């Protein structure tokens, strides 16, 4: 197959080309520090579970870990940054997408600065993630929402489904009053993030009451503070949603950030040895 990109002839690997053309893939992303990952077992469970849901089969957990370590072996010893693991079929066929015997495991990443994320201003956009329970490579609805929000002067998008709060373009959201937290439930059409899960557990251990429920857009003004979560930033305060403002310096946000940072990370080599036994 002849492939032209910007008037230049390319000779891409057929599997890599199929990933670019069709995006039939699932992935997970996480922050690596000292070759350790918060919630590593949950990220691996996501890859295996999402693969089973999308492809009807799943890759080998040991092979995933070996590929992550192979990536890190080519980075600086003190690598601090994001890592993305993408799972997609080998020998992909558009007419028979489930007819394959082997998975490709693509590991990519980038260094990030060790800084605290500044509070963020968001705008609401009506949009819904494709296959919300799985983290797939098809995030066009999310990115379109982000573009629309940024064109409207906000920093990012909070997606709504018929006026119900769901999630951000690449994050989950929490609202709070004192020691009471509420976050959109899985039934609203969100991707249940790993950091969301870890935050719910750490907040509950710190005597916060966490409720997962439906949140209507006209209810968001009744909360004192609001924050977002994902694996790269951890927890980030929200200053405003549309014209509704929040206390980005609320003591609960600082306490929850501290509790999240205290969650122990899993060593990749140690985890690999554990599953080999």
C-alpha positions, 0 to 999 in steps of 0.5 A, a space after each residue: 500500500 502506498 502511503 503519502 503524508 504531506 507529499 512524502 512517501 511513508 512505509 509504515 508498519 501495517 499494524 501501526 497504520 491500522 491504529 492510526 486509521 481506525 483507532 481500534 484500541 484501548 489504553 491506560 495512562 499513568 504517572 511514573 516516579 522512581 519506576 513506581 505507579 500509584 494504582 498499578 494493579 488497577 491500571 493492569 486490570 483496566 487494560 485486561 478488562 477493557 481488552 476483553 470487552 472490546 476485543 473479546 480476548 485480553 493480552 498477557 499481564 506479564 507482557 504488558 509489564 515487560 513492555 513498560 519496563 523496556 520503555 523505562 530502560 531507555 529513559 533516564 534513570 530518574 525518569 518522572 513522567 507519563 506513560 501510556 500503554 495502548 493495546 491493539 490487534 496485530 494483523 487487523 482486518 476491517 472486515 473481520 476485526 475480531 479475527 486476530 491471534 496476537 496483541 500489539 503493546 505500544 508504550 509511549 511517554 513524556 517527561 513532566 515538570 514536578 509542579 503543583 497544578 494551578 486551579 482551572 476554569 471550565 465550561 460545560 459542553 453537551 457531549 458524551 464519550 464513546 463506550 464510556 466504560 472502556 478507555 478507548 482510543 476514540 476520544 473525538 467527542 472529548 477533544 471536540 468538547 475541549 476545543 469548544 470550551 477553549 474557543 469559548 474562553 475556558 481552559 477545559 470542558 465539563 461534559 454534560 448529557 442532557 443537562 447531567 454532569 458526567 466528566 471532563 475531557 480527560 478527567 473526573 470531577 468531584 464537588 464538596 461541602 465540608 467533609 461531604 463529597 459527591 461525584 457523578 456515578 458510573 450510570 451517568 456515562 463516565 469513564 470510571 478513572 483509576 485516580 477517581 477510585 483511589 481518591 474515593 478510597 482515600 477520602 473515605 479513609 479520612 472520614 469524608 462521606 463520598 456519594 456517587 450520584 446524578 448531578 444536574 447542572 443547576 445543582 452545581 452552585 450549591 457546593 463550596 469547592 470542586 476539583 478534578 482528577 486524573 492519573 497525570 495531575 492527581 487532584 486539581 482545584 476548579 475555580 469556576 464552571 461557567 459563571 459558578 465560582 468555587 473556593 480553590 483554596 478550600 482546606 478540604 482540597 488541600 487535605 485530600 491532595 495530601 491524602 492522595 500523595 500519601 497513597 503508596 505506589 507499586 514498583 514495576 519490577 516488584 509487581 512483575 516478580 509477584 505475578 510470575 510466582 
